[in-house]
Amino acid sequence: MLKLTIDEPDRLIKVAHALSSEVRVNILKLLNHQNKNIVDIAEKLNLPVSTVASNVKVMEDAGIIMTEIRRASRGTMKVCARTFDDVHMNLNVNVGYNNPNCYQIEMPVGCYTDCEIHPTCGLITNNGIITPDDEPSAFFNPTRISAQLIWFRRGYVEYKFPTLTVPNAKIQSIQFSMELCSEAPKYDHNWPSDITVWINHHEIGTWTCPGDFGDRRGKLNPHWFPDHHTQYGLLKTWKVDQSGSYLDDVKISDVTLNDIQLGMNKFIQFRVGNKPNAEHIGGINLFGKELGDHDQDIIMRMIYT
């Protein structure tokens, strides 16, 4: 998989340009299952060899195909091969990744310290489903630590993150990002769920997820992962700073850093779940770094001075 971010604009623009032409997309389709030389491609697409060659050069410069000169019955030929099966473009600005004043920690989704779970529910590790499924007691199985996907119809999971240890640091913001969606039988794209986040027992805000997604396989899902199961979620980021609380940089509440009192304990409590009185109690699927679309667990970032 080719992974691109908006923090690499030159490469992102070059790949986007290479994919912006119908001719170049048709060339990639031809290379889906078999490498081909430029003359073969030109014949298949009913195009001049010069047109194919110039478009191949654009994609080669972008790194999405590679070419090799081989001997032919008459001279040589240029053989084309696709270099990636998937291209993932992350258009979120990753505030903190390149910031030297950023404290970041990634928490596996199975490392919760408290939970309240109601069926349907279950956990999947990289070895399969922790049995029995639809049994809340399975959420206390020691193998939960290696979970790559957890789901429940209602309730919550809570995590404890160690606090910032940089001396005299003044925190500017705290962020939590994760891949998640609603929880429906099998999957249902029209299955809203009001998913709420709390930090240190303070309610930060609620996001209404539109559904439980399974129309295609998750980009990271291994071959053994069942087709009928939830396949992927959406990557969402909750942030709190001195001005309020935000979901994907849109303000959702007036809760500030002063309210959540980050310096009171040696850890930060982070909870995600459905409120008992929510309008849409549609459950949660929470993805780890080996399933779904995004190569991450739950990430906490603190930006400080």
LINVEN-V159092 format. One record per backbone hydrogen bond with DSSP energy under -1.0 kcal/mol. NH is the residue of the N-H (numbers start at 0). CO is the residue of the C=O. If there is no record, write none. Layout:
NH&CO ; NH&CO
//
This chain:
1&85 ; 3&87 ; 5&89 ; 7&4 ; 11&7 ; 12&8 ; 13&9 ; 14&10 ; 15&11 ; 16&12 ; 17&13 ; 18&14 ; 19&16 ; 24&20 ; 25&21 ; 26&22 ; 27&23 ; 28&24 ; 29&25 ; 30&26 ; 31&28 ; 35&79 ; 37&77 ; 40&36 ; 41&37 ; 42&38 ; 43&39 ; 44&40 ; 46&41 ; 51&47 ; 52&48 ; 53&49 ; 54&50 ; 55&51 ; 56&52 ; 57&53 ; 58&54 ; 59&55 ; 60&56 ; 61&57 ; 63&58 ; 65&80 ; 67&78 ; 69&76 ; 71&74 ; 76&69 ; 78&67 ; 79&35 ; 80&65 ; 82&63 ; 87&1 ; 89&3 ; 94&92 ; 96&93 ; 102&301 ; 104&299 ; 106&297 ; 110&107 ; 112&157 ; 113&157 ; 115&155 ; 117&153 ; 121&150 ; 123&148 ; 124&127 ; 127&124 ; 129&122 ; 133&120 ; 137&134 ; 138&135 ; 139&136 ; 140&137 ; 143&140 ; 144&141 ; 145&142 ; 146&143 ; 147&123 ; 148&123 ; 149&285 ; 150&121 ; 151&283 ; 152&117 ; 155&115 ; 156&271 ; 157&113 ; 158&269 ; 160&267 ; 162&265 ; 168&165 ; 171&302 ; 172&302 ; 173&239 ; 174&300 ; 175&237 ; 176&298 ; 177&235 ; 179&233 ; 180&284 ; 181&210 ; 182&281 ; 186&184 ; 190&209 ; 192&208 ; 193&279 ; 194&192 ; 194&206 ; 195&272 ; 196&204 ; 197&270 ; 198&201 ; 199&268 ; 201&198 ; 203&196 ; 204&196 ; 206&194 ; 208&192 ; 211&187 ; 219&291 ; 224&221 ; 230&212 ; 231&212 ; 233&179 ; 235&177 ; 237&175 ; 238&245 ; 239&173 ; 240&243 ; 244&252 ; 245&238 ; 246&249 ; 247&236 ; 249&246 ; 251&244 ; 252&244 ; 256&240 ; 259&255 ; 260&256 ; 263&260 ; 267&160 ; 269&158 ; 270&197 ; 271&156 ; 272&195 ; 273&154 ; 277&274 ; 281&279 ; 283&151 ; 284&180 ; 285&149 ; 286&178 ; 287&147 ; 295&293 ; 297&106 ; 298&176 ; 299&104 ; 300&174 ; 301&102 ; 302&172 ; 303&100 ; 304&169
//
